[in-house]
Every structure is written in structure tokens, then in C-alpha cells.
Amino acid sequence: MMLYTRLRSLLWIPVVLVFLIPVLKYAGSHGTESEPVTQGLLLVGRDALDSLLVSSAGKPVIVNFWATWCTPCIGELPHIDEVYRSMEDEIVAIAVDIGDPELETLLGFREVFKLSMPVVWLSENDAEVLKREWKLADVLPITLIYDASGNEIRRVAGTRDGEFFRNAVSGEIIEDTILIEDPPDLVLHVNVVGFAADSLTEILLQTAIELAGSEGVDFFDPSIPSDSIEIEALFLPETGYPYAQACIGGACGRPARTPDELLQVVENLSN
């Protein structure tokens, strides 16, 4: 496992801002710069996903795996959705939520965040089975791209921009670009969320600092109003405290609630 002893947390700030710019545009806004996004279908279960894939025969397909707690995912989805809307008769795009155990979490998210492409929610069991069958790494976002014949032509972890997806489904040979230009080094950043007085929070925070260094960790106490606002703005989970969310570059691991879980998440991200 790769350990990170000193990280430049200031580099995380512009990354987060880039992620959140499209979020502001898609979170139910009614600006004049573009037409409002019409909410697409919400489907539930593996059968629904399989049916969508079968019905997509003859078209290139983008399958994006994400979760509401994954800030990079939220920044990437509008880029995929714009490609889908501009090429709706030519391609298929599917956003598959494999990180939220409760459907209610996704339902609440969709009240403020609109996507034209269909969204499929998978239960925890369905998600685990699919991850094994499709050999998905335990990080998000992950995107698989298929050509019109159903052949997988690209598989990428971490965020990509709209040009990447548009070129990929058009069959063009492209370099593997990520969401932002001139990205910072792929450094570890950990968000720790919990009550400061909780001993479990203290243990988790200490583990995060050992892994990422004090400059690579942001701590949020939900009992503090300003921290609560930041938690909401970053779409971090607002239940299940304490937890730590580790991210490297444009990919995040699932929230970890014990030091051992956090160590495993960081190892997965480092590989």
C-alpha cells in the first residue's frame, strides 16, 4: 500500500470547485443560459439495467457507476448528460447508482439534481454481485463504454470531461484526459465527518492524518452550522457519523467508518 506523508490540500480546492460548477447548473436551476434539464427515468434493480442494455443494441453505450456521496461523480454526471442530450438518437447513457444502500437517498438527491439520461439504482446485494461479475474496482466513478456492436472499448476510473465521452462514443482514438486541465498530482485527500466529542471520530481522524498528513485532511463537525453547510455543499452523507471519505485525483472510495475500512479504501485507491 502506498502511504502519503505530506499532501497539498490546497490543490484540492480548485478540483472541488470544478466539480461543483456543473452541480450548481444542474441542481434545479432555471437560468437563462440553457434550457432546464428534464428529469429522466428512475429504474430499480438489475433486471432494469439488463433491459436497458438489451434495448440499446446497435448504439454506443456509456455506463457510468456512481453514488450520491461521491463529489467527483456529481461533477462528472452533467458532462455525460450533456453528451447524451446532444446525441440522444445516436447513443445510450445510463447512470448506475451502486453506492447508496437506501433508495430514499437517491430519491432525495433527485429532488435537487436533474439528469436527462436514465438512472438505475441497485441494492447493496445487486451492486456487489454486479461488481464481481463486471470486475469493477471498489472506487467511484467508473465508466464503461461500449461500441454499437456491444464490445467494451474503454473502461476508466475517475472523472473525464464531455469531450472524452463524445469522442469515445464516436469511435475516435483519444488520449485519456481527465475532467480538469493541468490536474494536480494524484494526491490523497480525506474528508472526515463526525462529532468532535466522539471518541470514534477522534480515532478515525487520527488514522486519516497518519495516511494523508494534516494538510490532506478536512474535518467537518455536523453540530457546527458552518460545517453542516459545507457537508451539504459537498454532497457528503448526512447520516452514519463518523466516517471518512478518501479521494485521489478524480476518484473516491466509499465512506469508511473504522480505521481498518479506511486503510482498505486507501489501498484500493492507490492500486
MARMI-567291 format. One record per residue (C-alpha): z, x, y negated; chain; residue number from 1. Coordinates in steps of 0.02 Angstrom, whole numbers, always signed. Layout:
N
> Z_X_Y_A_NUM
...
This chain:
271
> +0_+0_+0_A_1
> -44_+62_-172_A_2
> +106_+67_-289_A_3
> +89_+57_-476_A_4
> +219_+151_-575_A_5
> +161_+127_-754_A_6
> +42_-8_-812_A_7
> -34_-50_-979_A_8
> +20_-230_-1005_A_9
> -64_-238_-1175_A_10
> -231_-235_-1083_A_11
> -181_-398_-1001_A_12
> -176_-489_-1168_A_13
> -364_-488_-1205_A_14
> -400_-531_-1023_A_15
> -290_-685_-1033_A_16
> -368_-736_-1199_A_17
> -542_-726_-1123_A_18
> -484_-832_-977_A_19
> -408_-964_-1091_A_20
> -554_-984_-1212_A_21
> -655_-1089_-1089_A_22
> -496_-1181_-1040_A_23
> -474_-1243_-1218_A_24
> -654_-1303_-1218_A_25
> -638_-1398_-1055_A_26
> -461_-1465_-1071_A_27
> -512_-1638_-1129_A_28
> -577_-1581_-1298_A_29
> -702_-1684_-1396_A_30
> -778_-1553_-1511_A_31
> -949_-1566_-1588_A_32
> -1018_-1403_-1518_A_33
> -1061_-1478_-1348_A_34
> -1058_-1644_-1259_A_35
> -895_-1690_-1171_A_36
> -889_-1643_-988_A_37
> -895_-1792_-870_A_38
> -766_-1780_-731_A_39
> -846_-1754_-561_A_40
> -793_-1818_-391_A_41
> -624_-1775_-313_A_42
> -630_-1769_-124_A_43
> -492_-1734_+1_A_44
> -496_-1643_+166_A_45
> -600_-1527_+273_A_46
> -716_-1667_+328_A_47
> -762_-1700_+146_A_48
> -802_-1516_+118_A_49
> -907_-1507_+276_A_50
> -1002_-1664_+224_A_51
> -1042_-1589_+54_A_52
> -1106_-1430_+136_A_53
> -1215_-1528_+257_A_54
> -1288_-1634_+116_A_55
> -1328_-1475_+17_A_56
> -1458_-1418_+143_A_57
> -1612_-1349_+57_A_58
> -1520_-1295_-102_A_59
> -1424_-1138_-151_A_60
> -1236_-1170_-147_A_61
> -1088_-1098_-241_A_62
> -920_-1124_-155_A_63
> -776_-1071_-265_A_64
> -599_-1061_-195_A_65
> -462_-1078_-325_A_66
> -291_-1152_-369_A_67
> -214_-1228_-524_A_68
> -86_-1086_-535_A_69
> -222_-952_-543_A_70
> -257_-915_-726_A_71
> -415_-813_-691_A_72
> -479_-958_-585_A_73
> -457_-1079_-730_A_74
> -555_-963_-843_A_75
> -696_-943_-718_A_76
> -722_-1125_-668_A_77
> -805_-1180_-833_A_78
> -934_-1040_-812_A_79
> -980_-1104_-639_A_80
> -979_-1283_-702_A_81
> -1099_-1243_-844_A_82
> -1220_-1166_-720_A_83
> -1201_-1319_-608_A_84
> -1234_-1441_-751_A_85
> -1386_-1345_-812_A_86
> -1459_-1331_-636_A_87
> -1391_-1492_-561_A_88
> -1553_-1542_-475_A_89
> -1580_-1366_-406_A_90
> -1411_-1308_-340_A_91
> -1244_-1369_-272_A_92
> -1075_-1306_-332_A_93
> -908_-1351_-254_A_94
> -734_-1306_-317_A_95
> -614_-1299_-170_A_96
> -428_-1302_-210_A_97
> -344_-1206_-69_A_98
> -187_-1152_-160_A_99
> -96_-1312_-209_A_100
> +8_-1386_-67_A_101
> +28_-1552_-159_A_102
> -121_-1661_-208_A_103
> -18_-1726_-355_A_104
> -27_-1553_-434_A_105
> -216_-1561_-438_A_106
> -215_-1741_-500_A_107
> -105_-1691_-647_A_108
> -216_-1543_-684_A_109
> -371_-1653_-688_A_110
> -293_-1762_-823_A_111
> -323_-1621_-947_A_112
> -458_-1515_-865_A_113
> -631_-1586_-826_A_114
> -764_-1519_-710_A_115
> -932_-1598_-676_A_116
> -950_-1520_-504_A_117
> -859_-1598_-357_A_118
> -683_-1538_-321_A_119
> -612_-1536_-144_A_120
> -426_-1524_-110_A_121
> -369_-1454_+56_A_122
> -195_-1475_+128_A_123
> -96_-1318_+166_A_124
> -140_-1330_+351_A_125
> -326_-1360_+318_A_126
> -328_-1217_+194_A_127
> -250_-1095_+318_A_128
> -372_-1145_+455_A_129
> -521_-1126_+337_A_130
> -462_-957_+276_A_131
> -456_-893_+455_A_132
> -624_-968_+502_A_133
> -712_-906_+346_A_134
> -617_-740_+344_A_135
> -556_-764_+165_A_136
> -441_-635_+87_A_137
> -273_-701_+26_A_138
> -319_-687_-158_A_139
> -400_-805_-284_A_140
> -529_-838_-346_A_141
> -651_-805_-205_A_142
> -831_-866_-217_A_143
> -961_-879_-79_A_144
> -1144_-902_-125_A_145
> -1274_-968_-2_A_146
> -1462_-971_-17_A_147
> -1568_-1126_+13_A_148
> -1576_-1086_+198_A_149
> -1387_-1085_+215_A_150
> -1367_-897_+228_A_151
> -1219_-817_+141_A_152
> -1291_-696_+14_A_153
> -1140_-650_-92_A_154
> -951_-652_-70_A_155
> -845_-596_-218_A_156
> -659_-593_-257_A_157
> -605_-604_-438_A_158
> -691_-682_-588_A_159
> -876_-674_-631_A_160
> -972_-741_-781_A_161
> -1103_-877_-791_A_162
> -1248_-754_-791_A_163
> -1189_-685_-625_A_164
> -1188_-856_-543_A_165
> -1352_-911_-621_A_166
> -1440_-754_-561_A_167
> -1360_-762_-390_A_168
> -1420_-938_-350_A_169
> -1590_-894_-422_A_170
> -1607_-758_-292_A_171
> -1614_-615_-415_A_172
> -1547_-443_-370_A_173
> -1400_-414_-487_A_174
> -1261_-293_-517_A_175
> -1086_-351_-476_A_176
> -1024_-395_-650_A_177
> -855_-473_-691_A_178
> -805_-602_-819_A_179
> -771_-488_-967_A_180
> -870_-344_-1041_A_181
> -797_-168_-1031_A_182
> -650_-226_-923_A_183
> -485_-129_-923_A_184
> -433_-30_-771_A_185
> -389_-136_-621_A_186
> -202_-132_-652_A_187
> -63_-238_-582_A_188
> +19_-369_-691_A_189
> +160_-483_-632_A_190
> +222_-643_-712_A_191
> +400_-683_-659_A_192
> +462_-859_-693_A_193
> +642_-913_-666_A_194
> +810_-941_-747_A_195
> +887_-780_-812_A_196
> +1060_-827_-744_A_197
> +993_-849_-567_A_198
> +1031_-700_-453_A_199
> +871_-733_-355_A_200
> +772_-718_-516_A_201
> +856_-553_-554_A_202
> +812_-483_-382_A_203
> +631_-542_-395_A_204
> +615_-471_-571_A_205
> +682_-303_-516_A_206
> +557_-295_-373_A_207
> +415_-337_-493_A_208
> +468_-198_-612_A_209
> +477_-73_-467_A_210
> +298_-117_-423_A_211
> +219_-137_-594_A_212
> +335_-47_-713_A_213
> +424_-135_-855_A_214
> +265_-139_-961_A_215
> +171_-226_-820_A_216
> +290_-373_-805_A_217
> +310_-529_-912_A_218
> +465_-635_-885_A_219
> +475_-819_-930_A_220
> +634_-923_-927_A_221
> +587_-1109_-919_A_222
> +750_-1156_-1005_A_223
> +690_-1068_-1163_A_224
> +570_-1180_-1263_A_225
> +452_-1040_-1315_A_226
> +441_-976_-1136_A_227
> +411_-1152_-1073_A_228
> +262_-1167_-1191_A_229
> +192_-1002_-1125_A_230
> +213_-1061_-945_A_231
> +113_-1217_-984_A_232
> -20_-1123_-1082_A_233
> -49_-1002_-938_A_234
> -54_-1145_-811_A_235
> +88_-1063_-715_A_236
> +179_-1175_-590_A_237
> +317_-1275_-673_A_238
> +419_-1300_-514_A_239
> +485_-1194_-373_A_240
> +579_-1066_-477_A_241
> +599_-921_-463_A_242
> +430_-849_-419_A_243
> +320_-701_-460_A_244
> +131_-709_-483_A_245
> +42_-543_-461_A_246
> -133_-514_-528_A_247
> -251_-365_-528_A_248
> -403_-375_-640_A_249
> -481_-546_-615_A_250
> -391_-593_-454_A_251
> -218_-664_-421_A_252
> -109_-685_-268_A_253
> -12_-842_-227_A_254
> +160_-858_-310_A_255
> +291_-759_-213_A_256
> +470_-820_-203_A_257
> +551_-672_-116_A_258
> +535_-483_-136_A_259
> +452_-469_+35_A_260
> +323_-601_-11_A_261
> +286_-510_-173_A_262
> +262_-345_-82_A_263
> +139_-429_+36_A_264
> +43_-511_-107_A_265
> +26_-345_-199_A_266
> -33_-260_-39_A_267
> -165_-395_-15_A_268
> -225_-374_-194_A_269
> -232_-185_-176_A_270
> -344_-188_-23_A_271
